[in-house]
């Protein structure tokens, strides 16, 4: 089964989605399952994982409700306050829904040291009790801290979103690559081939801009810990749904059919228990 491991839905709200600035007016509107399904059908993508874009339990419930009504949404990565004393109670309540597969916090917006606070680490430590994964959304300068987070939680399944957002537009790679090699040593960490076009020059990128970055994660994480994700509708700022699939398809065409199938679906199914 071909799985898109990373996309979003929202009913646009200028306050809730304040991160959508004046340069992103293309995505300042509603994006719902009926808008995504035609693109999935065109590209033979059979299922997807809906990932939180707003940091609230209301967002988590919104995505779970969409997944219940739209069978092609195979799982949800929601949000909870990992530092709250009430976390175990909230996880116990929400994890009764089998469509909840993981948790994400927008770490890229947090200050240095956030991931290593005792309260946050305690929260991360709770997730495995409910068989929940954790999506790591960070910038390259946070990779070292994320590696320590992972090292402290060897039994927790993690996945790095968007390759850790390397500086593709500026074609900077060396420092990012060195830190990716350190992170990938931990076998409980996967990586999503997602979110790349929006880290490039939105209007003038070409396929070759991404090859070195994808080669780094292929060589470090291997074919068993990579998964394709579209990052739709955010990807629309720089390319269509078919564009982002074609990027990955072209890169992995040198691999065996079995390994291509892992990256395009099997690994996401295994990681998220879809």
HELIX and SHEET records of a PDB file:
HELIX    1   1 UNK A   22  UNK A   27  5                                   6    
HELIX    2   2 UNK A   33  UNK A   42  1                                  10    
HELIX    3   3 UNK A   57  UNK A   69  1                                  13    
HELIX    4   4 UNK A   87  UNK A   94  1                                   8    
HELIX    5   5 UNK A  107  UNK A  109  5                                   3    
HELIX    6   6 UNK A  114  UNK A  116  5                                   3    
HELIX    7   7 UNK A  118  UNK A  127  1                                  10    
HELIX    8   8 UNK A  128  UNK A  130  5                                   3    
HELIX    9   9 UNK A  140  UNK A  142  5                                   3    
HELIX   10  10 UNK A  143  UNK A  151  1                                   9    
HELIX   11  11 UNK A  161  UNK A  164  5                                   4    
HELIX   12  12 UNK A  174  UNK A  184  1                                  11    
HELIX   13  13 UNK A  197  UNK A  199  5                                   3    
HELIX   14  14 UNK A  208  UNK A  221  1                                  14    
HELIX   15  15 UNK A  234  UNK A  237  5                                   4    
HELIX   16  16 UNK A  241  UNK A  252  1                                  12    
HELIX   17  17 UNK A  257  UNK A  261  1                                   5    
HELIX   18  18 UNK A  262  UNK A  266  3                                   5    
HELIX   19  19 UNK A  267  UNK A  272  1                                   6    
SHEET    1   A 8 UNK A   3  UNK A   7  0                                        
SHEET    2   A 8 UNK A  47  UNK A  51  1                                        
SHEET    3   A 8 UNK A  73  UNK A  78  1                                        
SHEET    4   A 8 UNK A 100  UNK A 105  1                                        
SHEET    5   A 8 UNK A 133  UNK A 136  1                                        
SHEET    6   A 8 UNK A 158  UNK A 160  1                                        
SHEET    7   A 8 UNK A 189  UNK A 193  1                                        
SHEET    8   A 8 UNK A 226  UNK A 228  1                                        
END                                                                             
